[in-house]
Amino acid sequence: MSSLLLDTDIIINLLRGNSTARDFIANNLEEHEMLCSVISVAEIWTGMRPHEEEATRRLMDSLKIIEVSRAVAEKAGTFKGTTKSHSLELDDCLIAATAYCMGATLATGNGRHYPMKDIRKVVVAM
């Protein structure tokens, strides 16, 4: 079974009832293991509204949360240091490195945040 690493924006859109995010997840559940970076967990908790906590916890409990390992941190540093983009954020590098190290495809709504050539990604138009 292959894996999909869900970017923060996909998860937020799912939690907020976006039908495109919901359909994308539903159409991929049987064929892919759903992963989430611990970085996305922090990003989601940063913007979570109080009334969203219960649903957010249920969703996070259904995903395989991937911690930042040394290999992920090193790859993220390589991405940050070698990618020609002044707007490239370290959190996005960590998420991309997680996908790379897990051999997963990154599912994102923000393809421009991930210009790295050596990751697989699918951009979900929301």
C-alpha positions, 0 to 999 in steps of 0.5 A: 500500500502506498502512502499519502502525506496530507499537507496542512491545507488539505487537513484544514479544508477537510475539517472545515467541510470543503467538499473537494478535500473530503472527496479527495480523501474518500477517493484515496482511503482504500489505496493509500495509508494517510500520513500527517507530519507532526509539523502539520499538527502544530500548524493546525493547533495554531489556528484551531478554533475552540469548537473545532478541537473535538473533530480535530482530535478525531481526525488526527487520531485516524492518521498516522502521525510522523515525527521529525527524525534526524533524517527528515531534519537533514533532508529539510535542511538540504531542501532549504539550503539548495532550493532557489526560493526566498519564500521557501519556509522551513515548515514546508521543507520539513513536511516535504522531507517527511514525504521524501523520507517516508516514500510518500506522495505529498498531497497539497493544495499549495504546489508552489510551496513545494518546488523540490524536484525529488518529491512526489506530489499531487496538487488538489485544486480547492 
